[in-house]
């Protein structure tokens, strides 16, 4: 499904620059299923709200329903995590994504294709953020 969604993106005014390997991850929230995550670097002339609208249209075509419980299982979730324009915020979208610094399932794939990209809020590179989160996970595995 992720590969099909990426192919769908390429039909629109979007150029896929890089696509990460896919990884499996456990859910955030009450969902019980495993997820597949990846990252893509894209080029587009669309502004962030227009890109978000396009991503949500693609999610809907792949069966995503937005009503109901916030953290429920979903068929596809496409997010704008970082943007070359720095920060963006309006009523429907905040870039960088508020939680990306805490999520290995975002940082690990992103670091494979955009290691040197910088978080405009902290100034840290994606590679540095990935290192920090992996170190935190490694330490928690050692805890009694």
C-alpha positions, 0 to 999 in steps of 0.5 A, a space after each residue: 500500500 505504501 508503494 502504491 501511495 508513492 506511485 499515486 503521489 508521482 502522478 500529481 505535481 510532485 517529484 519523488 526525490 528519494 524514498 527510504 526503506 520501509 520499516 515495521 513499527 508498533 502503534 502509538 495509541 490504542 491500535 493493536 496492529 503493526 505498521 509499516 513506515 517510511 519517508 520520502 523527500 519530494 519536490 513540489 510547487 504546492 504550498 503546505 496546505 495544498 500539499 496536505 489536501 492532496 495527501 489527505 485525498 490520497 489517504 481517502 482513496 486508499 480507504 482512510 476514514 477521518 471520523 471517529 477515534 483519533 488514534 484508531 488503526 488506519 489504512 494510510 497516514 501521510 504526514 508533512 514532517 519537514 519543509 524546506 521553507 522552515 516552519 509553517 503553522 495554521 489552523 490545520 497544519 504545523 510544520 515541523 510535525 509536533 511529535 517527529 523528534 520523539 518517534 523512531 519510526 519517523 526518524 529512522 527512515 528519514 535519516 536514510 534519505 535526509 540525514 543532514 536536513 535540519 529541524 528549524 526549531 532545534 537546529 539539530 540534523 535528522 541524523 542527530 535526532 535519530 542518534 538521540 532517540 536510538 540512544 534513549 531506546 538503548 538505555 531504556 532496554 538496559 533499565 531493570 
